[in-house]
């Protein structure tokens, strides 16, 4: 199975594009706007559900404590 199929899903389009699949990207940036990390999600994922998984993964990868 192609990995792209895992992410390409029909979802809410902020550009009003209908009948097109999309991919959601959760992007973490530092206080200067420099990208620090990202994660891809299926196109039908609500934006509000992307922050915690990306933050959790960063904590695990870099050993960040509260």
CHARMM internal coordinates of N, CA and C (Angstrom, degrees):
IC EDIT
DIST 1 N 1 CA 1.4614
DIST 1 CA 1 C 1.5277
ANGL 1 N 1 CA 1 C 109.76
DIST 1 C 2 N 1.2738
ANGL 1 CA 1 C 2 N 116.37
DIHE 1 N 1 CA 1 C 2 N 132.64
DIST 2 N 2 CA 1.4633
ANGL 1 C 2 N 2 CA 122.34
DIHE 1 CA 1 C 2 N 2 CA 179.26
DIST 2 CA 2 C 1.5260
ANGL 2 N 2 CA 2 C 109.59
DIHE 1 C 2 N 2 CA 2 C -69.02
DIST 2 C 3 N 1.3218
ANGL 2 CA 2 C 3 N 118.13
DIHE 2 N 2 CA 2 C 3 N 135.18
DIST 3 N 3 CA 1.4699
ANGL 2 C 3 N 3 CA 121.55
DIHE 2 CA 2 C 3 N 3 CA -179.94
DIST 3 CA 3 C 1.5222
ANGL 3 N 3 CA 3 C 111.98
DIHE 2 C 3 N 3 CA 3 C -61.52
DIST 3 C 4 N 1.3284
ANGL 3 CA 3 C 4 N 117.66
DIHE 3 N 3 CA 3 C 4 N -30.14
DIST 4 N 4 CA 1.4587
ANGL 3 C 4 N 4 CA 120.85
DIHE 3 CA 3 C 4 N 4 CA -179.91
DIST 4 CA 4 C 1.5137
ANGL 4 N 4 CA 4 C 112.66
DIHE 3 C 4 N 4 CA 4 C -61.01
DIST 4 C 5 N 1.3182
ANGL 4 CA 4 C 5 N 116.83
DIHE 4 N 4 CA 4 C 5 N -33.16
DIST 5 N 5 CA 1.4663
ANGL 4 C 5 N 5 CA 120.17
DIHE 4 CA 4 C 5 N 5 CA 179.38
DIST 5 CA 5 C 1.5125
ANGL 5 N 5 CA 5 C 111.94
DIHE 4 C 5 N 5 CA 5 C -64.46
DIST 5 C 6 N 1.2945
ANGL 5 CA 5 C 6 N 116.51
DIHE 5 N 5 CA 5 C 6 N -27.97
DIST 6 N 6 CA 1.4703
ANGL 5 C 6 N 6 CA 121.10
DIHE 5 CA 5 C 6 N 6 CA 179.27
DIST 6 CA 6 C 1.5306
ANGL 6 N 6 CA 6 C 110.81
DIHE 5 C 6 N 6 CA 6 C -64.70
DIST 6 C 7 N 1.3094
ANGL 6 CA 6 C 7 N 117.70
DIHE 6 N 6 CA 6 C 7 N -33.26
DIST 7 N 7 CA 1.4625
ANGL 6 C 7 N 7 CA 122.34
DIHE 6 CA 6 C 7 N 7 CA -174.34
DIST 7 CA 7 C 1.5249
ANGL 7 N 7 CA 7 C 113.99
DIHE 6 C 7 N 7 CA 7 C -100.50
DIST 7 C 8 N 1.3130
ANGL 7 CA 7 C 8 N 116.96
DIHE 7 N 7 CA 7 C 8 N -31.07
DIST 8 N 8 CA 1.4724
ANGL 7 C 8 N 8 CA 120.33
DIHE 7 CA 7 C 8 N 8 CA -175.50
DIST 8 CA 8 C 1.5206
ANGL 8 N 8 CA 8 C 109.51
DIHE 7 C 8 N 8 CA 8 C -76.08
DIST 8 C 9 N 1.3411
ANGL 8 CA 8 C 9 N 115.75
DIHE 8 N 8 CA 8 C 9 N 105.32
DIST 9 N 9 CA 1.4632
ANGL 8 C 9 N 9 CA 122.09
DIHE 8 CA 8 C 9 N 9 CA -178.54
DIST 9 CA 9 C 1.5236
ANGL 9 N 9 CA 9 C 109.16
DIHE 8 C 9 N 9 CA 9 C -138.01
DIST 9 C 10 N 1.3094
ANGL 9 CA 9 C 10 N 115.49
DIHE 9 N 9 CA 9 C 10 N 155.38
DIST 10 N 10 CA 1.4509
ANGL 9 C 10 N 10 CA 120.02
DIHE 9 CA 9 C 10 N 10 CA 173.33
DIST 10 CA 10 C 1.5232
ANGL 10 N 10 CA 10 C 107.87
DIHE 9 C 10 N 10 CA 10 C -75.78
DIST 10 C 11 N 1.3148
ANGL 10 CA 10 C 11 N 116.52
DIHE 10 N 10 CA 10 C 11 N 135.41
DIST 11 N 11 CA 1.4565
ANGL 10 C 11 N 11 CA 121.54
DIHE 10 CA 10 C 11 N 11 CA 179.90
DIST 11 CA 11 C 1.5132
ANGL 11 N 11 CA 11 C 109.90
DIHE 10 C 11 N 11 CA 11 C -159.10
DIST 11 C 12 N 1.3205
ANGL 11 CA 11 C 12 N 115.56
DIHE 11 N 11 CA 11 C 12 N -171.79
DIST 12 N 12 CA 1.4580
ANGL 11 C 12 N 12 CA 121.02
DIHE 11 CA 11 C 12 N 12 CA -179.41
DIST 12 CA 12 C 1.5247
ANGL 12 N 12 CA 12 C 109.71
DIHE 11 C 12 N 12 CA 12 C -68.80
DIST 12 C 13 N 1.3218
ANGL 12 CA 12 C 13 N 116.27
DIHE 12 N 12 CA 12 C 13 N 127.12
DIST 13 N 13 CA 1.4541
ANGL 12 C 13 N 13 CA 121.08
DIHE 12 CA 12 C 13 N 13 CA 179.37
DIST 13 CA 13 C 1.5233
ANGL 13 N 13 CA 13 C 110.02
DIHE 12 C 13 N 13 CA 13 C -105.07
DIST 13 C 14 N 1.3064
ANGL 13 CA 13 C 14 N 117.12
DIHE 13 N 13 CA 13 C 14 N 120.52
DIST 14 N 14 CA 1.4665
ANGL 13 C 14 N 14 CA 121.31
DIHE 13 CA 13 C 14 N 14 CA 177.39
DIST 14 CA 14 C 1.5297
ANGL 14 N 14 CA 14 C 111.67
DIHE 13 C 14 N 14 CA 14 C -72.27
DIST 14 C 15 N 1.3228
ANGL 14 CA 14 C 15 N 116.30
DIHE 14 N 14 CA 14 C 15 N -14.92
DIST 15 N 15 CA 1.4674
ANGL 14 C 15 N 15 CA 121.85
DIHE 14 CA 14 C 15 N 15 CA 178.76
DIST 15 CA 15 C 1.5201
ANGL 15 N 15 CA 15 C 111.97
DIHE 14 C 15 N 15 CA 15 C -98.47
DIST 15 C 16 N 1.3316
ANGL 15 CA 15 C 16 N 116.89
DIHE 15 N 15 CA 15 C 16 N 9.39
DIST 16 N 16 CA 1.4680
ANGL 15 C 16 N 16 CA 122.89
DIHE 15 CA 15 C 16 N 16 CA -178.76
DIST 16 CA 16 C 1.5276
ANGL 16 N 16 CA 16 C 112.96
DIHE 15 C 16 N 16 CA 16 C 57.13
DIST 16 C 17 N 1.3228
ANGL 16 CA 16 C 17 N 116.63
DIHE 16 N 16 CA 16 C 17 N 34.05
DIST 17 N 17 CA 1.4582
ANGL 16 C 17 N 17 CA 120.94
DIHE 16 CA 16 C 17 N 17 CA 176.42
DIST 17 CA 17 C 1.5277
ANGL 17 N 17 CA 17 C 107.26
DIHE 16 C 17 N 17 CA 17 C -90.78
DIST 17 C 18 N 1.3021
ANGL 17 CA 17 C 18 N 115.53
DIHE 17 N 17 CA 17 C 18 N 117.43
DIST 18 N 18 CA 1.4548
ANGL 17 C 18 N 18 CA 119.64
DIHE 17 CA 17 C 18 N 18 CA -179.20
DIST 18 CA 18 C 1.5186
ANGL 18 N 18 CA 18 C 110.24
DIHE 17 C 18 N 18 CA 18 C -101.40
DIST 18 C 19 N 1.3111
ANGL 18 CA 18 C 19 N 115.92
DIHE 18 N 18 CA 18 C 19 N 156.69
DIST 19 N 19 CA 1.4670
ANGL 18 C 19 N 19 CA 122.85
DIHE 18 CA 18 C 19 N 19 CA 179.40
DIST 19 CA 19 C 1.5226
ANGL 19 N 19 CA 19 C 113.43
DIHE 18 C 19 N 19 CA 19 C 58.37
DIST 19 C 20 N 1.3331
ANGL 19 CA 19 C 20 N 116.38
DIHE 19 N 19 CA 19 C 20 N 32.89
DIST 20 N 20 CA 1.4667
ANGL 19 C 20 N 20 CA 121.13
DIHE 19 CA 19 C 20 N 20 CA 174.79
DIST 20 CA 20 C 1.5173
ANGL 20 N 20 CA 20 C 108.38
DIHE 19 C 20 N 20 CA 20 C -131.58
DIST 20 C 21 N 1.3171
ANGL 20 CA 20 C 21 N 115.73
DIHE 20 N 20 CA 20 C 21 N 135.51
DIST 21 N 21 CA 1.4596
ANGL 20 C 21 N 21 CA 119.05
DIHE 20 CA 20 C 21 N 21 CA 176.12
DIST 21 CA 21 C 1.5192
ANGL 21 N 21 CA 21 C 108.88
DIHE 20 C 21 N 21 CA 21 C -76.04
DIST 21 C 22 N 1.3098
ANGL 21 CA 21 C 22 N 115.61
DIHE 21 N 21 CA 21 C 22 N 159.28
DIST 22 N 22 CA 1.4609
ANGL 21 C 22 N 22 CA 119.84
DIHE 21 CA 21 C 22 N 22 CA 179.38
DIST 22 CA 22 C 1.5142
ANGL 22 N 22 CA 22 C 109.93
DIHE 21 C 22 N 22 CA 22 C -145.31
DIST 22 C 23 N 1.3193
ANGL 22 CA 22 C 23 N 115.56
DIHE 22 N 22 CA 22 C 23 N 170.64
DIST 23 N 23 CA 1.4543
ANGL 22 C 23 N 23 CA 124.34
DIHE 22 CA 22 C 23 N 23 CA 177.58
DIST 23 CA 23 C 1.5178
ANGL 23 N 23 CA 23 C 106.42
DIHE 22 C 23 N 23 CA 23 C -127.61
DIST 23 C 24 N 1.3409
ANGL 23 CA 23 C 24 N 116.53
DIHE 23 N 23 CA 23 C 24 N 140.73
DIST 24 N 24 CA 1.4673
ANGL 23 C 24 N 24 CA 121.05
DIHE 23 CA 23 C 24 N 24 CA 177.83
DIST 24 CA 24 C 1.5220
ANGL 24 N 24 CA 24 C 107.89
DIHE 23 C 24 N 24 CA 24 C -104.15
DIST 24 C 25 N 1.3356
ANGL 24 CA 24 C 25 N 116.12
DIHE 24 N 24 CA 24 C 25 N 134.77
DIST 25 N 25 CA 1.4524
ANGL 24 C 25 N 25 CA 120.62
DIHE 24 CA 24 C 25 N 25 CA 177.55
DIST 25 CA 25 C 1.5172
ANGL 25 N 25 CA 25 C 109.12
DIHE 24 C 25 N 25 CA 25 C -117.55
DIST 25 C 26 N 1.3373
ANGL 25 CA 25 C 26 N 115.86
DIHE 25 N 25 CA 25 C 26 N 124.75
DIST 26 N 26 CA 1.4625
ANGL 25 C 26 N 26 CA 121.59
DIHE 25 CA 25 C 26 N 26 CA 172.88
DIST 26 CA 26 C 1.5201
ANGL 26 N 26 CA 26 C 107.30
DIHE 25 C 26 N 26 CA 26 C -91.44
DIST 26 C 27 N 1.3176
ANGL 26 CA 26 C 27 N 117.76
DIHE 26 N 26 CA 26 C 27 N 119.48
DIST 27 N 27 CA 1.4613
ANGL 26 C 27 N 27 CA 122.58
DIHE 26 CA 26 C 27 N 27 CA -175.54
DIST 27 CA 27 C 1.5159
ANGL 27 N 27 CA 27 C 110.16
DIHE 26 C 27 N 27 CA 27 C -119.84
DIST 27 C 28 N 1.3269
ANGL 27 CA 27 C 28 N 116.72
DIHE 27 N 27 CA 27 C 28 N 125.66
DIST 28 N 28 CA 1.4599
ANGL 27 C 28 N 28 CA 121.75
DIHE 27 CA 27 C 28 N 28 CA 174.39
DIST 28 CA 28 C 1.5207
ANGL 28 N 28 CA 28 C 108.73
DIHE 27 C 28 N 28 CA 28 C -102.55
DIST 28 C 29 N 1.3260
ANGL 28 CA 28 C 29 N 115.68
DIHE 28 N 28 CA 28 C 29 N 132.56
DIST 29 N 29 CA 1.4666
ANGL 28 C 29 N 29 CA 120.77
DIHE 28 CA 28 C 29 N 29 CA 178.36
DIST 29 CA 29 C 1.5189
ANGL 29 N 29 CA 29 C 108.76
DIHE 28 C 29 N 29 CA 29 C -124.44
DIST 29 C 30 N 1.3382
ANGL 29 CA 29 C 30 N 116.31
DIHE 29 N 29 CA 29 C 30 N 157.29
DIST 30 N 30 CA 1.4574
ANGL 29 C 30 N 30 CA 119.52
DIHE 29 CA 29 C 30 N 30 CA 176.84
DIST 30 CA 30 C 1.5284
ANGL 30 N 30 CA 30 C 109.55
DIHE 29 C 30 N 30 CA 30 C -85.21
DIST 30 C 31 N 1.3188
ANGL 30 CA 30 C 31 N 116.72
DIHE 30 N 30 CA 30 C 31 N -176.28
DIST 31 N 31 CA 1.4682
ANGL 30 C 31 N 31 CA 120.10
DIHE 30 CA 30 C 31 N 31 CA -176.13
DIST 31 CA 31 C 1.5224
ANGL 31 N 31 CA 31 C 113.64
DIHE 30 C 31 N 31 CA 31 C -70.21
DIST 31 C 32 N 1.3496
ANGL 31 CA 31 C 32 N 116.91
DIHE 31 N 31 CA 31 C 32 N -4.73
DIST 32 N 32 CA 1.4712
ANGL 31 C 32 N 32 CA 121.10
DIHE 31 CA 31 C 32 N 32 CA 175.28
DIST 32 CA 32 C 1.5278
ANGL 32 N 32 CA 32 C 111.55
DIHE 31 C 32 N 32 CA 32 C -103.43
DIST 32 C 33 N 1.3383
ANGL 32 CA 32 C 33 N 116.52
DIHE 32 N 32 CA 32 C 33 N 2.36
DIST 33 N 33 CA 1.4534
ANGL 32 C 33 N 33 CA 120.76
DIHE 32 CA 32 C 33 N 33 CA -179.79
DIST 33 CA 33 C 1.5220
ANGL 33 N 33 CA 33 C 114.60
DIHE 32 C 33 N 33 CA 33 C 84.33
DIST 33 C 34 N 1.3307
ANGL 33 CA 33 C 34 N 116.43
DIHE 33 N 33 CA 33 C 34 N 11.65
DIST 34 N 34 CA 1.4615
ANGL 33 C 34 N 34 CA 121.25
DIHE 33 CA 33 C 34 N 34 CA 179.49
DIST 34 CA 34 C 1.5316
ANGL 34 N 34 CA 34 C 108.81
DIHE 33 C 34 N 34 CA 34 C -85.14
DIST 34 C 35 N 1.3341
ANGL 34 CA 34 C 35 N 118.31
DIHE 34 N 34 CA 34 C 35 N 127.50
DIST 35 N 35 CA 1.4696
ANGL 34 C 35 N 35 CA 119.94
DIHE 34 CA 34 C 35 N 35 CA 178.11
DIST 35 CA 35 C 1.5267
ANGL 35 N 35 CA 35 C 111.51
DIHE 34 C 35 N 35 CA 35 C -60.19
DIST 35 C 36 N 1.3132
ANGL 35 CA 35 C 36 N 115.24
DIHE 35 N 35 CA 35 C 36 N 134.33
DIST 36 N 36 CA 1.4617
ANGL 35 C 36 N 36 CA 121.97
DIHE 35 CA 35 C 36 N 36 CA -179.47
DIST 36 CA 36 C 1.5247
ANGL 36 N 36 CA 36 C 110.40
DIHE 35 C 36 N 36 CA 36 C -110.01
DIST 36 C 37 N 1.3250
ANGL 36 CA 36 C 37 N 116.62
DIHE 36 N 36 CA 36 C 37 N -40.17
DIST 37 N 37 CA 1.4536
ANGL 36 C 37 N 37 CA 121.29
DIHE 36 CA 36 C 37 N 37 CA -178.46
DIST 37 CA 37 C 1.5177
ANGL 37 N 37 CA 37 C 109.41
DIHE 36 C 37 N 37 CA 37 C -159.95
DIST 37 C 38 N 1.3188
ANGL 37 CA 37 C 38 N 115.27
DIHE 37 N 37 CA 37 C 38 N 161.05
DIST 38 N 38 CA 1.4580
ANGL 37 C 38 N 38 CA 119.83
DIHE 37 CA 37 C 38 N 38 CA 175.65
DIST 38 CA 38 C 1.5200
ANGL 38 N 38 CA 38 C 108.97
DIHE 37 C 38 N 38 CA 38 C -150.37
DIST 38 C 39 N 1.3114
ANGL 38 CA 38 C 39 N 114.74
DIHE 38 N 38 CA 38 C 39 N 163.64
DIST 39 N 39 CA 1.4561
ANGL 38 C 39 N 39 CA 121.06
DIHE 38 CA 38 C 39 N 39 CA 174.64
DIST 39 CA 39 C 1.5291
ANGL 39 N 39 CA 39 C 107.75
DIHE 38 C 39 N 39 CA 39 C -149.67
DIST 39 C 40 N 1.3149
ANGL 39 CA 39 C 40 N 116.02
DIHE 39 N 39 CA 39 C 40 N 143.30
DIST 40 N 40 CA 1.4608
ANGL 39 C 40 N 40 CA 120.73
DIHE 39 CA 39 C 40 N 40 CA 178.57
DIST 40 CA 40 C 1.5170
ANGL 40 N 40 CA 40 C 110.07
DIHE 39 C 40 N 40 CA 40 C -95.51
DIST 40 C 41 N 1.3364
ANGL 40 CA 40 C 41 N 115.18
DIHE 40 N 40 CA 40 C 41 N 144.89
DIST 41 N 41 CA 1.4569
ANGL 40 C 41 N 41 CA 122.58
DIHE 40 CA 40 C 41 N 41 CA 179.84
DIST 41 CA 41 C 1.5202
ANGL 41 N 41 CA 41 C 108.68
DIHE 40 C 41 N 41 CA 41 C -132.56
DIST 41 C 42 N 1.3372
ANGL 41 CA 41 C 42 N 117.04
DIHE 41 N 41 CA 41 C 42 N 156.85
DIST 42 N 42 CA 1.4620
ANGL 41 C 42 N 42 CA 119.56
DIHE 41 CA 41 C 42 N 42 CA 175.06
DIST 42 CA 42 C 1.5267
ANGL 42 N 42 CA 42 C 111.12
DIHE 41 C 42 N 42 CA 42 C -56.39
DIST 42 C 43 N 1.3181
ANGL 42 CA 42 C 43 N 116.56
DIHE 42 N 42 CA 42 C 43 N 148.58
DIST 43 N 43 CA 1.4615
ANGL 42 C 43 N 43 CA 122.35
DIHE 42 CA 42 C 43 N 43 CA -176.41
DIST 43 CA 43 C 1.5102
ANGL 43 N 43 CA 43 C 115.20
DIHE 42 C 43 N 43 CA 43 C -61.92
DIST 43 C 44 N 1.3286
ANGL 43 CA 43 C 44 N 117.71
DIHE 43 N 43 CA 43 C 44 N -15.73
DIST 44 N 44 CA 1.4556
ANGL 43 C 44 N 44 CA 120.13
DIHE 43 CA 43 C 44 N 44 CA 178.80
DIST 44 CA 44 C 1.5317
ANGL 44 N 44 CA 44 C 112.24
DIHE 43 C 44 N 44 CA 44 C -96.55
DIST 44 C 45 N 1.3386
ANGL 44 CA 44 C 45 N 117.57
DIHE 44 N 44 CA 44 C 45 N 15.60
DIST 45 N 45 CA 1.4631
ANGL 44 C 45 N 45 CA 122.39
DIHE 44 CA 44 C 45 N 45 CA 178.22
DIST 45 CA 45 C 1.5233
ANGL 45 N 45 CA 45 C 109.91
DIHE 44 C 45 N 45 CA 45 C -86.14
DIST 45 C 46 N 1.3213
ANGL 45 CA 45 C 46 N 116.44
DIHE 45 N 45 CA 45 C 46 N 131.57
DIST 46 N 46 CA 1.4569
ANGL 45 C 46 N 46 CA 121.98
DIHE 45 CA 45 C 46 N 46 CA 176.67
DIST 46 CA 46 C 1.5253
ANGL 46 N 46 CA 46 C 109.13
DIHE 45 C 46 N 46 CA 46 C -67.94
DIST 46 C 47 N 1.3288
ANGL 46 CA 46 C 47 N 117.33
DIHE 46 N 46 CA 46 C 47 N 137.98
DIST 47 N 47 CA 1.4764
ANGL 46 C 47 N 47 CA 121.80
DIHE 46 CA 46 C 47 N 47 CA -179.56
DIST 47 CA 47 C 1.5255
ANGL 47 N 47 CA 47 C 112.36
DIHE 46 C 47 N 47 CA 47 C -52.26
DIST 47 C 48 N 1.3147
ANGL 47 CA 47 C 48 N 116.41
DIHE 47 N 47 CA 47 C 48 N -37.09
DIST 48 N 48 CA 1.4605
ANGL 47 C 48 N 48 CA 120.41
DIHE 47 CA 47 C 48 N 48 CA -176.50
DIST 48 CA 48 C 1.5241
ANGL 48 N 48 CA 48 C 112.90
DIHE 47 C 48 N 48 CA 48 C -67.48
DIST 48 C 49 N 1.3245
ANGL 48 CA 48 C 49 N 117.14
DIHE 48 N 48 CA 48 C 49 N -15.22
DIST 49 N 49 CA 1.4637
ANGL 48 C 49 N 49 CA 120.72
DIHE 48 CA 48 C 49 N 49 CA -178.73
DIST 49 CA 49 C 1.5229
ANGL 49 N 49 CA 49 C 113.00
DIHE 48 C 49 N 49 CA 49 C -96.33
DIST 49 C 50 N 1.3180
ANGL 49 CA 49 C 50 N 118.09
DIHE 49 N 49 CA 49 C 50 N 9.01
DIST 50 N 50 CA 1.4626
ANGL 49 C 50 N 50 CA 120.62
DIHE 49 CA 49 C 50 N 50 CA -177.44
DIST 50 CA 50 C 1.5220
ANGL 50 N 50 CA 50 C 113.41
DIHE 49 C 50 N 50 CA 50 C -98.09
DIST 50 C 51 N 1.3092
ANGL 50 CA 50 C 51 N 118.72
DIHE 50 N 50 CA 50 C 51 N -25.46
DIST 51 N 51 CA 1.4640
ANGL 50 C 51 N 51 CA 121.27
DIHE 50 CA 50 C 51 N 51 CA -172.32
DIST 51 CA 51 C 1.5277
ANGL 51 N 51 CA 51 C 112.69
DIHE 50 C 51 N 51 CA 51 C -67.06
DIST 51 C 52 N 1.3200
ANGL 51 CA 51 C 52 N 116.83
DIHE 51 N 51 CA 51 C 52 N -51.20
DIST 52 N 52 CA 1.4646
ANGL 51 C 52 N 52 CA 119.60
DIHE 51 CA 51 C 52 N 52 CA -175.77
DIST 52 CA 52 C 1.5266
ANGL 52 N 52 CA 52 C 113.94
DIHE 51 C 52 N 52 CA 52 C -61.00
DIST 52 C 53 N 1.3427
ANGL 52 CA 52 C 53 N 119.59
DIHE 52 N 52 CA 52 C 53 N -44.96
DIST 53 N 53 CA 1.4714
ANGL 52 C 53 N 53 CA 118.17
DIHE 52 CA 52 C 53 N 53 CA 178.14
DIST 53 CA 53 C 1.5297
ANGL 53 N 53 CA 53 C 113.44
DIHE 52 C 53 N 53 CA 53 C -61.39
DIST 53 C 54 N 1.3199
ANGL 53 CA 53 C 54 N 117.70
DIHE 53 N 53 CA 53 C 54 N -39.17
DIST 54 N 54 CA 1.4695
ANGL 53 C 54 N 54 CA 120.51
DIHE 53 CA 53 C 54 N 54 CA 179.52
DIST 54 CA 54 C 1.5223
ANGL 54 N 54 CA 54 C 109.71
DIHE 53 C 54 N 54 CA 54 C -67.43
DIST 54 C 55 N 1.3141
ANGL 54 CA 54 C 55 N 117.10
DIHE 54 N 54 CA 54 C 55 N -43.79
DIST 55 N 55 CA 1.4610
ANGL 54 C 55 N 55 CA 121.71
DIHE 54 CA 54 C 55 N 55 CA 179.20
DIST 55 CA 55 C 1.5316
ANGL 55 N 55 CA 55 C 110.97
DIHE 54 C 55 N 55 CA 55 C -63.62
DIST 55 C 56 N 1.3257
ANGL 55 CA 55 C 56 N 116.80
DIHE 55 N 55 CA 55 C 56 N -42.70
DIST 56 N 56 CA 1.4656
ANGL 55 C 56 N 56 CA 121.72
DIHE 55 CA 55 C 56 N 56 CA 178.73
DIST 56 CA 56 C 1.5302
ANGL 56 N 56 CA 56 C 110.57
DIHE 55 C 56 N 56 CA 56 C -61.63
DIST 56 C 57 N 1.3409
ANGL 56 CA 56 C 57 N 116.75
DIHE 56 N 56 CA 56 C 57 N -43.72
DIST 57 N 57 CA 1.4632
ANGL 56 C 57 N 57 CA 120.52
DIHE 56 CA 56 C 57 N 57 CA 179.62
DIST 57 CA 57 C 1.5286
ANGL 57 N 57 CA 57 C 111.10
DIHE 56 C 57 N 57 CA 57 C -63.30
DIST 57 C 58 N 1.3363
ANGL 57 CA 57 C 58 N 116.31
DIHE 57 N 57 CA 57 C 58 N -41.42
DIST 58 N 58 CA 1.4800
ANGL 57 C 58 N 58 CA 119.42
DIHE 57 CA 57 C 58 N 58 CA 178.27
DIST 58 CA 58 C 1.5178
ANGL 58 N 58 CA 58 C 110.95
DIHE 57 C 58 N 58 CA 58 C -63.01
DIST 58 C 59 N 1.3213
ANGL 58 CA 58 C 59 N 116.59
DIHE 58 N 58 CA 58 C 59 N -42.21
DIST 59 N 59 CA 1.4728
ANGL 58 C 59 N 59 CA 119.83
DIHE 58 CA 58 C 59 N 59 CA 178.53
DIST 59 CA 59 C 1.5229
ANGL 59 N 59 CA 59 C 110.46
DIHE 58 C 59 N 59 CA 59 C -59.34
DIST 59 C 60 N 1.3357
ANGL 59 CA 59 C 60 N 116.10
DIHE 59 N 59 CA 59 C 60 N -44.20
DIST 60 N 60 CA 1.4647
ANGL 59 C 60 N 60 CA 120.42
DIHE 59 CA 59 C 60 N 60 CA -179.27
DIST 60 CA 60 C 1.5264
ANGL 60 N 60 CA 60 C 111.60
DIHE 59 C 60 N 60 CA 60 C -66.92
DIST 60 C 61 N 1.3354
ANGL 60 CA 60 C 61 N 117.07
DIHE 60 N 60 CA 60 C 61 N -45.18
DIST 61 N 61 CA 1.4632
ANGL 60 C 61 N 61 CA 120.73
DIHE 60 CA 60 C 61 N 61 CA -176.72
DIST 61 CA 61 C 1.5217
ANGL 61 N 61 CA 61 C 113.34
DIHE 60 C 61 N 61 CA 61 C -66.67
DIST 61 C 62 N 1.3313
ANGL 61 CA 61 C 62 N 116.29
DIHE 61 N 61 CA 61 C 62 N -37.51
DIST 62 N 62 CA 1.4667
ANGL 61 C 62 N 62 CA 120.10
DIHE 61 CA 61 C 62 N 62 CA -174.86
DIST 62 CA 62 C 1.5185
ANGL 62 N 62 CA 62 C 113.64
DIHE 61 C 62 N 62 CA 62 C -106.36
DIST 62 C 63 N 1.3429
ANGL 62 CA 62 C 63 N 117.19
DIHE 62 N 62 CA 62 C 63 N 4.48
DIST 63 N 63 CA 1.4631
ANGL 62 C 63 N 63 CA 120.45
DIHE 62 CA 62 C 63 N 63 CA 177.39
DIST 63 CA 63 C 1.5205
ANGL 63 N 63 CA 63 C 112.96
DIHE 62 C 63 N 63 CA 63 C 64.73
DIST 63 C 64 N 1.3122
ANGL 63 CA 63 C 64 N 117.63
DIHE 63 N 63 CA 63 C 64 N 33.68
DIST 64 N 64 CA 1.4651
ANGL 63 C 64 N 64 CA 121.98
DIHE 63 CA 63 C 64 N 64 CA -178.89
DIST 64 CA 64 C 1.5243
ANGL 64 N 64 CA 64 C 109.57
DIHE 63 C 64 N 64 CA 64 C -76.68
DIST 64 C 65 N 1.3077
ANGL 64 CA 64 C 65 N 116.73
DIHE 64 N 64 CA 64 C 65 N 129.35
DIST 65 N 65 CA 1.4677
ANGL 64 C 65 N 65 CA 122.41
DIHE 64 CA 64 C 65 N 65 CA 176.63
DIST 65 CA 65 C 1.4997
ANGL 65 N 65 CA 65 C 109.30
DIHE 64 C 65 N 65 CA 65 C -103.43
DIST 65 C 66 N 1.3355
ANGL 65 CA 65 C 66 N 116.74
DIHE 65 N 65 CA 65 C 66 N 157.79
DIST 66 N 66 CA 1.4844
ANGL 65 C 66 N 66 CA 120.77
DIHE 65 CA 65 C 66 N 66 CA 179.98
DIST 66 CA 66 C 1.4677
ANGL 66 N 66 CA 66 C 111.81
DIHE 65 C 66 N 66 CA 66 C -57.97
END
COOR INIT
IC SEED 1 N 1 CA 1 C
IC BUILD
